[in-house]
């Protein structure tokens, strides 16, 4: 980690807080965990499990919303039984960038032409449901070290025992402790690439690697129904690298990684580059590799876009246009994906939604 954040030779400043006024630079990542708790369920759900006004249905699959011009509940399957849950006030849809648009479409909210083609009665014609899909596509540049820094993540390893006994150690968090936000062009207003410096596990392909996550992709995709059956996986087409500008940011970032690894901070540490490898030098060669190696950061957003235009899905209070008693509260409401990890912003969206619900509840 210390080798990575010593990046002065590239002109990258040290940034002690990526969540502060400026993302630009190199530093240590902040992680949202406390006393060994690492999920939003640990933080928000478990402390209130005792409340009588809370019921949790696990291993349940929602089939559709009950609605005409107002949402009044949901229909779901649990233990092979068809069940219903009715809402006295509102239905809050929190399925994320994929499942929220799928559920709206299955319930008759979305592009009328697509719905009719599948035999789904149209409740509300909202053309942008499922469109505008955005993500932070991910590329891994991997290396072999002269002395392996890999972490033993097995159940018999010392790091696991340390975590079980004290909720501390390298397994408390991801293996991404340091990173960067950098600009591939000096004149752009904000960083266009997020970098994760990763230490490998014993069973990983790389001793260490650099995850390159494109922050401001120009490419847009969609989520559409494959069939009217809510159990059928939807069609997910992210359209990664559809825009040449996205490809160029990745090419420039691969070259920046190579410059970083060539600095004095990495002397005596690097054995060789494994991916893409020394054979990929030209733009064409790097592009061919990245098209094959590209993955996702699982930051799907934008498919139930917020706005007040005719194409928007929800308004600025997260209410679905044209349908009373229904809100969407997740990353799908983002008109444009944010330039960083989506976890904390989604928590903020949920906190804001909770405030609005309290404000609107009759006292």
DRENVEXVEX-981364 format. One record per residue (C-alpha): x, y, z; residue in one letter. Coordinates in steps of 0.5 Angstrom, whole numbers, plus 2048, in hexadecimal, padded with zeros to 3 digits. Layout:
> px_py_pz_type
> X_Y_Z_A
...
end
This chain:
> px_py_pz_type
> 800_800_800_X
> 806_805_802_X
> 809_804_7FB_X
> 802_806_7F7_X
> 801_80C_7FB_X
> 808_80E_7FA_X
> 806_811_7F3_X
> 80A_818_7F3_X
> 80E_816_7ED_X
> 807_816_7E9_X
> 805_81D_7EB_X
> 7FF_81A_7EF_X
> 7FE_81D_7F6_X
> 7FD_819_7FC_X
> 7F5_81A_7FE_X
> 7F4_818_805_X
> 7EC_818_804_X
> 7E9_816_7FD_X
> 7E2_818_800_X
> 7E5_81F_802_X
> 7E4_825_7FD_X
> 7E9_822_7F8_X
> 7E9_81B_7F5_X
> 7F0_81C_7F2_X
> 7F6_819_7F4_X
> 7F8_812_7F7_X
> 7F7_810_7FE_X
> 7F4_80B_803_X
> 7ED_809_802_X
> 7E7_80A_808_X
> 7E3_804_809_X
> 7DC_804_80C_X
> 7DD_7FF_811_X
> 7DC_7FF_819_X
> 7DE_7FA_81E_X
> 7DE_7F4_819_X
> 7D8_7F6_816_X
> 7D8_7F7_80E_X
> 7D1_7F7_80B_X
> 7CC_7FC_80B_X
> 7C7_7F6_80E_X
> 7CC_7F7_814_X
> 7CC_7FE_815_X
> 7C4_7FF_813_X
> 7C0_7F9_814_X
> 7C3_7F5_819_X
> 7C2_7FA_81F_X
> 7BB_7FA_81D_X
> 7B9_7F3_81C_X
> 7B5_7F3_823_X
> 7B0_7F8_820_X
> 7A9_7F6_820_X
> 7A7_7FA_81A_X
> 7AD_7F7_816_X
> 7AC_7F0_812_X
> 7B1_7ED_80E_X
> 7B0_7E8_808_X
> 7B6_7E4_806_X
> 7B7_7E0_800_X
> 7B1_7E4_7FD_X
> 7B1_7E6_7F6_X
> 7AC_7EB_7F4_X
> 7A8_7EA_7EE_X
> 7A4_7F1_7ED_X
> 7A2_7F7_7F0_X
> 79A_7F8_7F1_X
> 798_7FE_7EE_X
> 794_802_7E9_X
> 795_809_7EA_X
> 797_808_7F1_X
> 79C_802_7F4_X
> 799_7FF_7FA_X
> 79D_7F9_7FB_X
> 7A1_7F3_7F8_X
> 7A0_7EC_7F6_X
> 7A6_7E7_7F8_X
> 7A8_7E0_7F8_X
> 7AB_7DD_7FE_X
> 7AC_7D5_7FF_X
> 7A8_7D4_7F9_X
> 7A2_7D8_7FB_X
> 79F_7DE_7F8_X
> 79E_7E3_7FE_X
> 79C_7EB_7FE_X
> 79F_7F1_802_X
> 79A_7F7_802_X
> 79C_7FE_803_X
> 798_803_807_X
> 79C_809_805_X
> 7A2_807_800_X
> 7A6_802_7FC_X
> 7AD_803_7FC_X
> 7B1_800_7F7_X
> 7B8_7FE_7F8_X
> 7BB_7F9_7F3_X
> 7C1_7FD_7F1_X
> 7C3_7FF_7EA_X
> 7C0_7F8_7E7_X
> 7BB_7F5_7EB_X
> 7B7_7FC_7EC_X
> 7B6_7FD_7E5_X
> 7B4_7F6_7E4_X
> 7AF_7F6_7E9_X
> 7AC_7FC_7E6_X
> 7AC_7F9_7DF_X
> 7A8_7F3_7E2_X
> 7A3_7F7_7E5_X
> 7A1_7FB_7DF_X
> 7A6_801_7E0_X
> 7AA_803_7DA_X
> 7AB_804_7D3_X
> 7A4_802_7D0_X
> 7A6_7FF_7CA_X
> 7AB_7FA_7CD_X
> 7A5_7F8_7D2_X
> 7A0_7F7_7CD_X
> 7A5_7F2_7C9_X
> 7A5_7EE_7CF_X
> 79E_7EE_7D1_X
> 79F_7F2_7D7_X
> 799_7F7_7D8_X
> 79C_7FE_7D8_X
> 79A_802_7DF_X
> 79F_808_7DD_X
> 7A3_809_7D7_X
> 7AA_80C_7DA_X
> 7AF_80B_7D4_X
> 7B5_80B_7D8_X
> 7B4_805_7DD_X
> 7BA_801_7DC_X
> 7BD_806_7D7_X
> 7C3_80A_7D9_X
> 7C7_804_7DC_X
> 7CE_806_7DF_X
> 7D4_803_7E2_X
> 7DB_804_7E4_X
> 7DE_7FE_7E0_X
> 7E4_7FB_7E3_X
> 7EB_7F9_7E0_X
> 7F0_7F5_7E4_X
> 7F8_7F6_7E2_X
> 7FB_7F1_7E6_X
> 802_7F0_7E8_X
> 807_7EA_7EB_X
> 80B_7ED_7F1_X
> 812_7EA_7F3_X
> 810_7E9_7FA_X
> 809_7E7_7FA_X
> 804_7EC_7FF_X
> 7FE_7E7_7FE_X
> 7F9_7E6_804_X
> 7F7_7E0_807_X
> 7F0_7E0_806_X
> 7EE_7D9_808_X
> 7EA_7D7_80E_X
> 7F0_7D4_811_X
> 7F5_7DA_810_X
> 7F7_7DF_815_X
> 7F3_7E5_812_X
> 7ED_7E1_813_X
> 7EE_7DF_81A_X
> 7F0_7E6_81C_X
> 7E9_7E9_819_X
> 7E5_7E4_81C_X
> 7E9_7E5_823_X
> 7E9_7ED_823_X
> 7E6_7EF_81C_X
> 7EC_7F2_81A_X
> 7F2_7F1_815_X
> 7F2_7F0_80D_X
> 7EB_7EC_80C_X
> 7E7_7F2_810_X
> 7E7_7F6_809_X
> 7E8_7F5_802_X
> 7F0_7F4_800_X
> 7EF_7FB_7FD_X
> 7F2_7FF_802_X
> 7F5_805_7FD_X
> 7F3_808_7F7_X
> 7F3_80E_7F3_X
> 7EE_812_7EF_X
> 7F2_815_7E9_X
> 7F1_819_7E2_X
> 7F3_816_7DC_X
> 7F3_81D_7D9_X
> 7F6_823_7DD_X
> 7F0_828_7DA_X
> 7EA_824_7DD_X
> 7E6_827_7E3_X
> 7E6_820_7E7_X
> 7EA_819_7E7_X
> 7E7_814_7E2_X
> 7EA_80E_7E5_X
> 7EA_80B_7EC_X
> 7F0_806_7ED_X
> 7F0_801_7F2_X
> 7F7_7FE_7F5_X
> 7F5_7F7_7F7_X
> 7F9_7F1_7FA_X
> 7F8_7EA_7F8_X
> 7F5_7E4_7FC_X
> 7F9_7DE_7FB_X
> 7F4_7DB_7F6_X
> 7F4_7E1_7F2_X
> 7F8_7E2_7EB_X
> 7FC_7E8_7ED_X
> 800_7EA_7F3_X
> 7FE_7F1_7F2_X
> 7F9_7F5_7ED_X
> 7F6_7FB_7EB_X
> 7EF_7FC_7EA_X
> 7ED_801_7E5_X
> 7E6_803_7E6_X
> 7E3_808_7E1_X
> 7E0_80E_7E5_X
> 7DC_812_7DF_X
> 7DA_80D_7DA_X
> 7D7_810_7D4_X
> 7D4_809_7D2_X
> 7CD_808_7D4_X
> 7C9_801_7D4_X
> 7C2_7FE_7D6_X
> 7BE_7F9_7DA_X
> 7B8_7F6_7D6_X
> 7B4_7F0_7D7_X
> 7B5_7EA_7D4_X
> 7AE_7E7_7D5_X
> 7A8_7E9_7D9_X
> 7AA_7E4_7DF_X
> 7AD_7E8_7E5_X
> 7B2_7E2_7E6_X
> 7B5_7E2_7DF_X
> 7BC_7E6_7DF_X
> 7BB_7ED_7DC_X
> 7BF_7EF_7D6_X
> 7C5_7F3_7D9_X
> 7C9_7F6_7D4_X
> 7CE_7FB_7D7_X
> 7D1_7FD_7D0_X
> 7D8_7FE_7D3_X
> 7DD_801_7CE_X
> 7D8_803_7C9_X
> 7DB_80A_7CA_X
> 7E2_80B_7C7_X
> 7E4_810_7CD_X
> 7E3_80B_7D2_X
> 7E8_806_7CE_X
> 7ED_80C_7CE_X
> 7EC_80D_7D6_X
> 7EE_806_7D7_X
> 7F4_806_7D2_X
> 7F7_80C_7D6_X
> 7F6_809_7DC_X
> 7F9_803_7DB_X
> 7FF_807_7D9_X
> 7FF_80B_7DF_X
> 7FF_804_7E3_X
> 805_802_7DF_X
> 809_809_7E1_X
> 807_808_7E8_X
> 80A_801_7E9_X
> 810_804_7E5_X
> 811_809_7EB_X
> 816_808_7F0_X
> 811_806_7F5_X
> 810_800_7F2_X
> 818_7FE_7F1_X
> 819_7F7_7F4_X
> 812_7F5_7F4_X
> 80F_7F4_7ED_X
> 811_7ED_7E9_X
> 80D_7EE_7E3_X
> 806_7F1_7E0_X
> 801_7EB_7DF_X
> 7FB_7EF_7DC_X
> 7FB_7F1_7D7_X
> 802_7EF_7D7_X
> 808_7F2_7D3_X
> 806_7F0_7CC_X
> 800_7F5_7CD_X
> 803_7FC_7CB_X
> 800_7FF_7C6_X
> 7F9_802_7C6_X
> 7F6_7FD_7C2_X
> 7F9_7F7_7C6_X
> 7F7_7FA_7CD_X
> 7F0_7FB_7CA_X
> 7EF_7F4_7C8_X
> 7F1_7F2_7CF_X
> 7ED_7F6_7D3_X
> 7E7_7F4_7CE_X
> 7E8_7ED_7D1_X
> 7EA_7EF_7D8_X
> 7E5_7F4_7DA_X
> 7E0_7F3_7E0_X
> 7DB_7F7_7E4_X
> 7DC_7FA_7EB_X
> 7D5_7F9_7EC_X
> 7D3_800_7EC_X
> 7CC_7FF_7E8_X
> 7C9_806_7E8_X
> 7C4_80B_7E4_X
> 7BE_806_7E1_X
> 7B9_809_7E5_X
> 7BC_810_7E4_X
> 7B9_816_7E8_X
> 7B7_81D_7E5_X
> 7B1_821_7E3_X
> 7B1_820_7DB_X
> 7AD_81B_7D7_X
> 7B2_815_7D7_X
> 7B3_815_7DF_X
> 7B1_810_7E3_X
> 7B1_813_7EA_X
> 7B0_81A_7EC_X
> 7B5_81E_7F1_X
> 7B1_81A_7F7_X
> 7B2_814_7F4_X
> 7AB_813_7F2_X
> 7AA_80F_7EC_X
> 7A6_813_7E7_X
> 79F_812_7E6_X
> 79E_80D_7EB_X
> 79C_80F_7F2_X
> 79F_80B_7F9_X
> 7A5_809_7F5_X
> 7AD_80B_7F6_X
> 7B3_808_7F4_X
> 7B9_809_7F8_X
> 7C0_806_7F6_X
> 7C5_808_7F1_X
> 7C0_807_7EB_X
> 7BE_80E_7EC_X
> 7C5_811_7EB_X
> 7C4_815_7E4_X
> 7CB_814_7E3_X
> 7D0_810_7E7_X
> 7D4_813_7EC_X
> 7DC_813_7EC_X
> 7DD_80F_7F1_X
> 7DB_809_7F5_X
> 7D3_808_7F5_X
> 7D2_805_7FC_X
> 7D3_80C_801_X
> 7CE_810_7FC_X
> 7C9_80A_7FC_X
> 7C9_80B_803_X
> 7C8_812_803_X
> 7C2_811_7FE_X
> 7BF_80C_803_X
> 7C0_811_808_X
> 7BD_817_804_X
> 7B7_813_802_X
> 7B6_811_80A_X
> 7B6_818_80B_X
> 7B1_81A_806_X
> 7AC_814_808_X
> 7AD_817_80F_X
> 7AB_81E_80D_X
> 7A5_81C_809_X
> 7A2_817_80E_X
> 79C_81A_812_X
> 79E_81C_819_X
end
